Amino acid sequence: MLRDIERVIVQFRDPVLWWIVVKGIAATLVLLGATVAGLAVVVDLLVATGIGWLDPVLPWLTGVGGVVAAVFLLPVVTVAVLGLFVDEVAARVEALNYPQLPPGEPASLLTGVLLTLRLLGVTLALNLLALPLYLLLPGANIVIFLALNGYLLSREYVEAVAQRRMAPREIVRLRRAHRGRFLVAGVVLAGLALVPLANLLLPVAGTALMVHRLAGLPEIARGAPA
């Protein structure tokens, strides 16, 4: 695992990858801003209901709570950004590090959109359910965040990267056979999501890390067809 992390760090010396990073950061900021704005609209709607017990809570939610929500909902945003750049990043990392592998086949537009929407829906739903815990349980919220999003990010990035080389059923078997390997990578990525500024690299760094995690497996080394 440490070797793969080192490879990702070295990968950022590549100017081609940095151009993808710039595009990814721009997309992440736009989507994150839209997500926070959406939460603000929800809070405004709650204000309009006139529910008494919410009155002292809502100002906090729109202030500090908004910042906290932006941080903890970043994995939701990265799913959407991942769908935009996964093939571009994966192809570049493979070309530089694994030239022996046959070129991966980009998923069709429909397949990519459906995968992104499914993963986005699951990630958004679970993080929204956990949001009260993030806001109300200082300290424990970090553990909850790492556990939940470590699993989600491992699943998201494995499926996004592996779909270039494997059929959906093969990906399910792959995830189950190597769940520990992928979960550790997911927790690392969830930790990166909590680091200011560095978390903007998550879509690119996550894709690169999962390419390295997958490339060492016999299922991928055999050049399993999609």
N, C-alpha and C positions, 0 to 999 in steps of 0.2 A: 504493500500500500504506500509506504513512504517513497519507494522508488517511483511509483506512478505520480505522486504529488510533485516530486522533483522534476519529472518529465514535463508536467504541466507548467511549472514555473519557467523552465527553460524554453518552453513553447512560446512564451510571450516575448521572446526576442525576435520573433518572426514579424516583419512589417506587414505582411499580408494579413496575418491574424489580427494585428492591431487595428487594421481598417475595419474588420468585422466587429471588433470590440467597440469602436466608435459608433458604428451603426446600432449595435446592441444596446449601448448605454443610452443613446437617443430614444430608442424604442421603449426601453425600460422606464425612463423618466416620464415619457408621455403617458404610458399605461398606468404607472404608479400614481401620477397626478390625477388621472381620470378615476382611479379607484378611490383615492382619498376624497375627491370631490363627490363621488357617489355616496360615500359614507356620510359626508356633511349634509347631503340632501336628506338621507334617512333620518339624521338627527333633527333636522328642521321639521320633518314630518311628525316626529315624536313630540316636538315642542307644540305643534299645532293641536295635538290631541288633548292637551291640558291635563295630563295625568299627574297628580300632585307629587307622588313620591319620586318622579323623574326629575323634578325641577332642580334639586341641588346636584344631581349627577350630570345632567346634560352639559353645563358649562365646562366641566372637567373633561368630558368626552370630546368636546370640540377643541380643547386646548392640548394638554399633555396627551390625552387619549388619542388624539388624531395622529400625533407623532409616533406614539407606540404602535398604533394600528398600521401605520405606513411601514414600519420596520417588520412587524410580524406578518404582514400580508405580502411581503416581497416574494416569497415562494410562489404565490398565486400568479403574480405578474410574470415571473420568470418562465412559467409554463407557456404563456402566450408568446413571449419573445423567443423561447426555444424553438417553437414551431417555425419561426421565420428564418432561422439561421442554422439549424442543426445540420443540414446536409453540407452547407458551405464549410462549416467548421470541421465536421467529421472528415470530409474529403481532404481538406488541407492537412490535418493531423495524420491521417493515414498515409498520404503521399510522402510526408517528411519522415515518418517513423516506421511504416510498415509497407514498403513498396512491393513486398512479396505477395500481399493480399490482392486478389482481383478487385477491380473497382466496385464499390457499392452502388446499388441502384436506388436513386431517389424515389421516395414514395410518390404515388400519384397525388395530385392536388386534393382530390376528394378524400383519399386515405389520410393524408396529412391533416386536413381540416377536421375530420371526424376524430382522429386520435387526439388532437389538441383540445377540441371541445370536450371530449370525455374526460381527459386528465384535468382540464381546467375546472370542469364542474365538480369533480371529486375533491380537488385541492381547495377550491373556494368554499364548498359546503363544510368540509371538516375544519378549516381554519376559522370560518365564521362561528361554528359551534364552539370552538376552543377560545375564541376572542375574549369572552368574559374572564376566562382563567388567565389569559395573557395579561389582562388589565388589572385583575384583582389579586393575583398571587405572586408578588415580587419574589424572585429567587426560584420558586418552583416553576414559574412560567418559562424559564429558560430550559429546564429539563423537559417539560411538556412539549415545548416548541421543537427541541432537538429530536425527541422520540417520534413525534408525529410527522414532522417534515423530513426527518432522515429517511423514514419509510417511503413517504410520498415522492421525494426527490429521487431516491434510488429507483423507484418504479418508473417514474416519468422519463428519466434520462436513459435507462436501459431500453425501454420500449422505443423511444425516439431514435436512438442510435442503431439498435439491433434491427429495426424494421428495414434498414437499407440492405440487409443480408439474409434475413430470416422471415419465414411466414409467422403469422400471429401465434399459432399453436406451438411452434418451435420456441418462440420467445417466452411463452408461459412456462414451458419445461425448463428453459435456460434459467429463468429467474428463480424457480423453485430449487433447482439443482445447486445454485450458487448464491442463495439468498444472503448468507453471511457476508460474502465478498462484496455484494452490492450495497448491503445495508450500511456497512462501515463507510463506504464512499458517500452514501446519502447523508449520513450524520456529519461528515466533513463538510459537505456542501451546505447543509443547514447551518453549521457553525459559521461558514463564510458569509451567509446571509445576514448574520448579526454584526458583521464588521463594517463600520461606515466606510463608504467609498469603495472598498474592496468588494462589497456585495454587488456593486454594479457590474462586476466581471462575471457574475454567477452563470448566466446563460452560456458564455463561451468557455469558461473554466470548467463548468459542469459537463459540457459536451466533450471537451478534450479529456477530462479525467475518465469519463465512462468509455471513451474509445480505447484508452489504455487498459482499463479494467477488462474490457471485452476481448481485446486483441490477444491476450495471453491464454485464452480458453481454447481447448481443443475443438469445440464446436465452430468457433470462428476461424481458427487456424486451418481447418479443413476446407475453408471457403464455402461454408454452407450456403446454398442458393436461397434467394428470397422466394 
